[in-house]
Amino acid sequence: MEKISVLLIGIGGYGNNYVRAMLEEGEAHNAEIAGVVDPYPESCRYLNELRNRRIPIFSRLEDFYANNRADLAVISSPIQFHCRQTCMSLNYGSNVLCEKPAAATVQEVDQMIEARDKSGLTVAVGFQWAYDPPFQSLKRDVMSGLLGRPERLRTIVLWPRDTAYYKRVWAGKKRDSDGSWILDSVANNATAHFLHNMLHLLGEKEDASTRPVEVTAELYRANPIENFDTSAIRVLTDANAEILFYASHAVKNLFGPAFLYEFEDAMVAYNEPGLPESSNKLVARFKDGRLKEYGSPEHGSVRKLWVIMDAIRGLTSIPCPLESAKAHTLCINGAQDSMPDIVDFPSEFIRREGDPVINWVEGLEDVLKGCYNKGTLPSEDNIVWAKSGRTISLIDYNYFPKDAVDK
């Protein structure tokens, strides 16, 4: 089996998972770390072991490629660097595994696709459920028509985040200091997987997402950040299915992910309160009463790392290429255009608790759960703090912001 040399770009935060996987399992997969790139490597939990193994550490990507090469570059850096680092890695002959989201804007994803096609190499995006066997099995059943026509898919993820979460210099920001788009948010970072899952599940091929054609969003914040920490998003697809996504960091209690995917002949649930058999499992309940269990997806899996290595060796294909990930970026860009001015929750609803402090909104959890159950947006339920967003067409949407004017 061909040995694969791996460059790890960004070894703090989520990047720690790739460092651990390579240190513990790399040899079993006939892979070795060629180097790491991070201007602040001290944030890596495994820094001492990297140094003990004499793995070279660079502060800039250019410095690594000046005298080194890698078969695979794994990019876990902040969103604003994904496009540039992907294109540079491809230019120097490395295949790429880029963490989600693919990039901040659709025009950047298109640039990455162009660079990939020019290089003839492979780019995978780390939306991890796309690589997960239970989810892949469900997708095959959807593609085969076993569940019937998709009608409405909805997901809710309420994950509290304290103020320490936002201390990263790019967290919750719309732009970087040089003007580059970041668009970091609850829907474009921590919970991004669960929006992408719905888009990817409805794709007509195993490596494709459905085409979103319209988005309406309501974006809110309780934290002192540029972008939103709470979202309610409605997406319509080219197959006329409705996708609803509710996510917030401004809540007191952890809830979800939970989802209910409604098809013509069945519903698919995960942690759905009304279907206790769906606790931590993907379960389809058919209208004739039959149940089909798909198993429990792995939230923390780095299976994607080993899959792209097999793809480099010509043994398999990539479940989540840039084209699949672009559907998620398209929805995020459309949502930001739908509500360019983020709505602040009224101060009288915001509570501050804990150490570090969590800013949470009184009643928000119940509002979002109610919207999830009914398939509505907060403004449609006449919530006092709610504001409706514009409906944005995503047909021929190829640049963010859509009118190319900063808002």
VMD Tcl script that draws the C-alpha trace (Angstrom):
set ca {
  {0.00 0.00 0.00}
  {1.36 3.36 -1.08}
  {2.62 5.52 1.81}
  {0.95 8.92 2.02}
  {2.70 12.00 3.38}
  {0.38 14.40 5.18}
  {0.67 18.11 5.88}
  {-1.50 19.31 8.78}
  {-2.55 22.97 8.45}
  {-4.02 24.37 11.67}
  {-3.33 22.09 14.64}
  {-5.33 23.86 17.34}
  {-9.08 23.60 17.85}
  {-10.58 20.88 15.66}
  {-7.15 20.33 14.13}
  {-6.17 18.52 17.34}
  {-8.35 15.63 16.17}
  {-6.31 15.14 13.01}
  {-3.02 15.40 14.92}
  {-4.19 12.74 17.39}
  {-5.46 10.49 14.58}
  {-2.19 10.70 12.67}
  {-0.05 10.14 15.76}
  {-2.10 7.17 16.95}
  {-3.33 5.58 13.71}
  {-1.23 7.00 10.90}
  {1.16 4.06 10.79}
  {-1.74 1.59 10.51}
  {-2.96 3.51 7.46}
  {0.57 3.75 6.02}
  {0.61 7.51 6.41}
  {3.11 9.87 8.00}
  {3.13 13.54 8.99}
  {5.42 15.49 6.65}
  {4.99 18.71 8.61}
  {2.54 21.03 10.33}
  {1.70 24.67 9.67}
  {0.33 26.91 12.38}
  {1.42 30.41 13.48}
  {0.35 29.53 17.03}
  {1.25 25.85 17.50}
  {1.05 26.20 21.30}
  {-2.72 25.70 20.99}
  {-2.14 22.05 20.01}
  {-2.50 19.51 22.82}
  {0.05 17.23 21.13}
  {2.78 19.79 20.49}
  {5.36 18.09 22.69}
  {4.87 14.77 20.93}
  {5.21 16.44 17.54}
  {8.47 17.97 18.68}
  {9.67 14.70 20.18}
  {9.09 13.01 16.82}
  {11.04 15.83 15.13}
  {8.12 16.72 12.89}
  {8.90 20.11 11.30}
  {6.66 23.00 12.33}
  {6.14 26.06 10.13}
  {4.30 29.31 10.73}
  {3.44 29.84 7.05}
  {2.29 27.47 4.32}
  {4.78 28.98 1.89}
  {7.63 28.03 4.20}
  {6.64 24.35 4.19}
  {6.34 24.13 0.41}
  {9.65 25.94 -0.15}
  {11.57 22.72 0.49}
  {8.95 20.02 1.18}
  {6.08 18.18 -0.43}
  {3.00 16.30 0.76}
  {0.54 13.95 -0.89}
  {-2.28 15.33 1.25}
  {-2.88 18.69 2.93}
  {-5.43 18.66 5.76}
  {-6.78 22.17 6.35}
  {-8.28 22.95 9.76}
  {-7.54 26.68 9.79}
  {-10.16 29.45 10.22}
  {-12.74 29.84 7.44}
  {-11.14 32.87 5.80}
  {-8.02 30.84 4.91}
  {-9.72 27.80 3.36}
  {-9.78 29.02 -0.23}
  {-6.24 30.41 -0.37}
  {-4.67 27.44 1.40}
  {-6.59 24.91 -0.70}
  {-5.55 26.57 -3.95}
  {-1.91 26.87 -2.82}
  {-1.76 23.25 -1.70}
  {-3.18 22.08 -5.02}
  {-0.69 24.25 -6.88}
  {2.14 22.50 -5.02}
  {0.80 19.03 -5.85}
  {-1.11 18.13 -2.68}
  {-4.56 16.63 -2.57}
  {-6.72 18.39 0.04}
  {-9.05 17.57 2.88}
  {-10.56 20.91 3.91}
  {-12.62 21.18 7.05}
  {-16.14 22.53 6.84}
  {-17.34 24.89 5.56}
  {-15.56 24.79 2.22}
  {-15.14 28.57 2.24}
  {-16.95 31.74 3.26}
  {-18.41 32.57 -0.17}
  {-19.64 30.80 -3.29}
  {-17.13 32.65 -5.45}
  {-14.32 31.21 -3.34}
  {-15.72 27.69 -3.67}
  {-15.83 28.19 -7.45}
  {-12.20 29.31 -7.32}
  {-11.32 26.15 -5.40}
  {-13.15 23.98 -7.94}
  {-11.24 25.66 -10.78}
  {-7.91 25.10 -9.01}
  {-8.78 21.45 -8.33}
  {-9.75 20.79 -11.93}
  {-6.61 22.48 -13.21}
  {-4.43 20.39 -10.89}
  {-6.17 17.07 -11.58}
  {-6.05 16.35 -7.84}
  {-8.74 15.63 -5.25}
  {-10.45 17.94 -2.74}
  {-12.72 16.58 -0.02}
  {-14.67 18.69 2.46}
  {-15.03 17.50 6.04}
  {-18.80 17.41 6.51}
  {-18.42 14.22 8.48}
  {-21.84 12.56 8.19}
  {-21.34 12.37 4.42}
  {-18.60 9.82 5.23}
  {-20.61 7.94 7.85}
  {-21.96 4.45 6.93}
  {-25.42 4.78 8.59}
  {-26.04 8.12 6.88}
  {-24.72 6.81 3.56}
  {-27.11 3.85 3.82}
  {-30.02 6.23 4.39}
  {-28.95 8.33 1.41}
  {-28.92 5.28 -0.84}
  {-32.50 4.48 0.22}
  {-33.55 8.07 -0.51}
  {-31.89 7.92 -3.92}
  {-33.60 4.62 -4.73}
  {-37.03 6.09 -3.96}
  {-37.68 3.70 -1.08}
  {-38.99 6.52 1.12}
  {-40.88 8.32 -1.63}
  {-40.65 11.94 -2.64}
  {-39.03 14.30 -0.09}
  {-41.48 16.82 1.33}
  {-40.06 18.61 4.38}
  {-36.81 18.16 6.30}
  {-36.27 19.98 9.60}
  {-33.46 20.05 12.13}
  {-32.92 21.79 15.46}
  {-29.58 22.18 17.27}
  {-29.40 24.18 20.51}
  {-25.82 24.23 21.76}
  {-24.96 26.82 24.45}
  {-21.63 28.58 24.00}
  {-20.06 30.81 26.66}
  {-18.11 34.00 26.11}
  {-14.81 32.08 26.08}
  {-15.96 30.50 22.80}
  {-15.94 33.94 21.18}
  {-12.45 34.92 22.33}
  {-10.90 33.53 19.16}
  {-10.07 36.61 17.08}
  {-12.23 35.49 14.13}
  {-15.14 33.99 16.08}
  {-18.53 35.49 15.26}
  {-17.02 37.87 12.71}
  {-18.28 38.73 9.24}
  {-14.91 39.92 7.92}
  {-11.23 39.57 8.65}
  {-9.03 42.60 9.31}
  {-7.96 42.62 5.65}
  {-11.58 42.66 4.45}
  {-11.81 38.95 3.62}
  {-15.16 37.36 4.32}
  {-15.34 34.99 7.28}
  {-19.09 34.72 7.97}
  {-18.49 32.70 11.12}
  {-21.79 31.84 12.77}
  {-23.72 29.10 14.51}
  {-24.92 27.85 11.09}
  {-21.54 28.11 9.37}
  {-19.38 26.51 12.03}
  {-20.44 24.39 15.03}
  {-23.77 23.20 13.61}
  {-22.95 23.47 9.90}
  {-22.94 19.67 9.54}
  {-26.63 19.43 10.24}
  {-27.68 21.92 7.58}
  {-25.42 20.22 5.07}
  {-26.85 16.80 6.01}
  {-30.28 17.77 4.68}
  {-28.89 19.21 1.46}
  {-26.59 16.24 0.89}
  {-29.24 13.64 1.67}
  {-31.45 14.89 -1.17}
  {-28.69 14.90 -3.79}
  {-29.31 12.69 -6.81}
  {-25.86 11.05 -6.59}
  {-23.90 9.66 -3.66}
  {-21.44 12.54 -3.83}
  {-23.96 15.31 -4.55}
  {-26.24 17.69 -2.69}
  {-29.60 18.95 -3.86}
  {-29.72 22.36 -5.50}
  {-31.18 25.04 -3.18}
  {-33.21 27.57 -5.17}
  {-34.56 29.93 -2.49}
  {-33.75 30.91 1.08}
  {-35.44 33.00 3.75}
  {-33.62 33.57 7.02}
  {-34.03 35.18 10.42}
  {-30.68 35.89 12.08}
  {-30.30 37.06 15.68}
  {-27.65 37.61 18.34}
  {-27.40 37.84 22.11}
  {-23.61 37.98 22.21}
  {-21.53 41.08 21.37}
  {-20.37 39.74 17.99}
  {-20.63 40.94 14.39}
  {-22.59 38.00 13.06}
  {-25.42 35.86 14.41}
  {-25.53 33.27 17.19}
  {-29.13 32.22 16.45}
  {-30.76 31.33 13.15}
  {-34.01 30.11 11.69}
  {-33.60 29.32 7.99}
  {-36.03 28.06 5.36}
  {-34.66 26.64 2.11}
  {-36.59 25.44 -0.92}
  {-34.90 22.96 -3.25}
  {-35.16 22.31 -6.96}
  {-37.26 19.22 -6.11}
  {-39.73 21.50 -4.27}
  {-38.77 20.06 -0.89}
  {-38.68 22.38 2.11}
  {-35.67 22.45 4.45}
  {-35.96 24.11 7.86}
  {-32.96 24.69 10.11}
  {-33.02 26.07 13.65}
  {-29.77 26.62 15.55}
  {-28.64 28.70 18.50}
  {-25.75 29.23 20.88}
  {-27.81 31.72 22.94}
  {-29.71 29.15 24.99}
  {-29.29 27.88 28.54}
  {-29.86 24.16 27.93}
  {-28.29 21.73 25.49}
  {-30.75 20.16 23.05}
  {-30.15 18.26 19.85}
  {-29.27 17.70 17.22}
  {-32.77 16.42 16.59}
  {-34.38 16.10 13.21}
  {-37.43 14.86 11.38}
  {-37.23 14.25 7.65}
  {-40.66 13.81 6.05}
  {-41.03 11.85 2.83}
  {-44.06 10.75 0.87}
  {-43.95 7.21 2.27}
  {-41.94 7.50 5.49}
  {-40.39 9.81 8.04}
  {-36.79 9.64 9.20}
  {-35.99 10.70 12.75}
  {-32.98 11.26 14.96}
  {-33.42 12.18 18.63}
  {-36.99 13.12 17.81}
  {-38.97 13.37 21.12}
  {-42.08 11.90 19.49}
  {-40.16 8.82 18.35}
  {-38.26 7.39 21.36}
  {-36.75 4.65 19.20}
  {-34.77 7.39 17.40}
  {-32.59 8.22 20.42}
  {-29.07 8.62 18.97}
  {-30.11 6.49 15.99}
  {-31.31 7.09 12.46}
  {-34.72 5.45 12.18}
  {-37.22 5.42 9.31}
  {-40.89 4.83 10.13}
  {-42.96 3.94 7.09}
  {-46.61 4.82 6.77}
  {-47.50 1.12 6.84}
  {-45.95 0.87 10.33}
  {-42.61 -0.71 9.39}
  {-39.43 0.54 11.03}
  {-35.95 0.53 9.55}
  {-32.92 1.32 11.71}
  {-29.76 2.62 10.08}
  {-27.59 2.83 13.20}
  {-25.86 5.62 15.12}
  {-23.71 8.10 13.19}
  {-20.36 8.95 14.78}
  {-20.16 12.66 15.64}
  {-16.43 12.75 16.36}
  {-15.23 10.44 13.62}
  {-12.18 11.25 11.49}
  {-13.19 8.56 8.98}
  {-13.00 11.27 6.31}
  {-9.20 11.34 6.74}
  {-8.82 7.66 5.90}
  {-11.40 7.88 3.10}
  {-9.48 10.56 1.21}
  {-6.30 8.52 1.61}
  {-8.07 5.57 -0.01}
  {-9.31 7.91 -2.75}
  {-5.75 9.10 -3.40}
  {-4.76 5.46 -3.78}
  {-7.60 4.96 -6.26}
  {-9.56 2.62 -3.97}
  {-12.71 4.70 -3.47}
  {-14.42 7.98 -4.31}
  {-15.05 11.10 -2.23}
  {-18.56 11.34 -0.72}
  {-18.33 15.10 -0.15}
  {-16.45 16.97 -2.88}
  {-16.53 20.74 -3.25}
  {-19.73 20.63 -5.30}
  {-21.67 19.03 -2.44}
  {-20.25 21.47 0.10}
  {-21.06 24.43 -2.16}
  {-24.78 23.88 -1.55}
  {-24.21 24.69 2.14}
  {-22.17 27.81 1.34}
  {-24.88 28.90 -1.09}
  {-27.51 28.66 1.67}
  {-25.31 30.56 4.14}
  {-24.61 33.33 1.65}
  {-28.30 33.57 0.78}
  {-29.22 33.66 4.47}
  {-26.79 36.52 5.11}
  {-28.29 38.38 2.15}
  {-31.77 37.62 3.46}
  {-31.01 39.47 6.70}
  {-27.84 41.54 6.22}
  {-28.46 43.48 9.43}
  {-28.40 41.01 12.31}
  {-31.23 41.55 14.80}
  {-30.21 42.03 18.42}
  {-32.36 40.30 21.00}
  {-33.93 42.90 23.31}
  {-31.76 43.39 26.38}
  {-34.65 42.61 28.72}
  {-34.72 39.02 27.40}
  {-30.97 38.37 27.78}
  {-29.69 36.57 30.87}
  {-26.04 36.27 31.92}
  {-24.96 33.26 33.96}
  {-21.93 31.15 34.75}
  {-18.17 31.50 34.68}
  {-17.29 31.90 31.85}
  {-20.54 33.77 31.22}
  {-23.24 32.39 28.95}
  {-25.51 34.98 27.35}
  {-28.85 33.25 26.89}
  {-32.28 34.45 25.86}
  {-35.29 33.87 28.07}
  {-37.89 31.80 26.21}
  {-35.76 31.29 23.09}
  {-35.50 27.52 23.53}
  {-39.30 27.19 23.65}
  {-39.74 29.51 20.66}
  {-37.34 27.55 18.45}
  {-38.76 24.20 19.54}
  {-42.24 25.49 18.75}
  {-41.13 26.68 15.31}
  {-39.44 23.34 14.69}
  {-42.63 21.46 15.58}
  {-44.84 23.66 13.37}
  {-42.44 24.31 10.52}
  {-42.56 28.09 10.97}
  {-40.11 30.96 11.39}
  {-40.29 33.10 14.57}
  {-41.74 36.13 12.75}
  {-44.56 33.95 11.40}
  {-45.51 33.15 15.00}
  {-45.59 36.87 15.88}
  {-42.79 36.57 18.44}
  {-42.25 40.03 19.90}
  {-38.53 40.23 19.08}
  {-38.76 38.54 15.68}
  {-38.19 40.15 12.31}
  {-38.78 38.60 8.90}
  {-35.98 38.31 6.37}
  {-36.16 38.82 2.61}
  {-36.62 35.82 0.35}
  {-33.49 35.41 -1.77}
  {-33.41 33.52 -5.05}
  {-30.40 31.21 -5.28}
  {-30.87 30.51 -8.98}
  {-27.76 31.79 -10.74}
  {-26.42 33.02 -7.39}
  {-22.66 33.02 -7.92}
  {-21.32 35.92 -5.87}
  {-21.68 37.08 -2.28}
  {-23.16 39.52 -1.58}
  {-25.61 38.87 -4.38}
  {-25.63 42.44 -5.66}
  {-21.84 42.70 -5.10}
  {-22.38 45.64 -2.76}
  {-21.39 45.43 0.90}
  {-24.35 45.75 3.17}
}
mol new
graphics top color blue
foreach p $ca { graphics top sphere $p radius 0.5 }
foreach p [lrange $ca 0 end-1] q [lrange $ca 1 end] { graphics top cylinder $p $q radius 0.2 }
display resetview
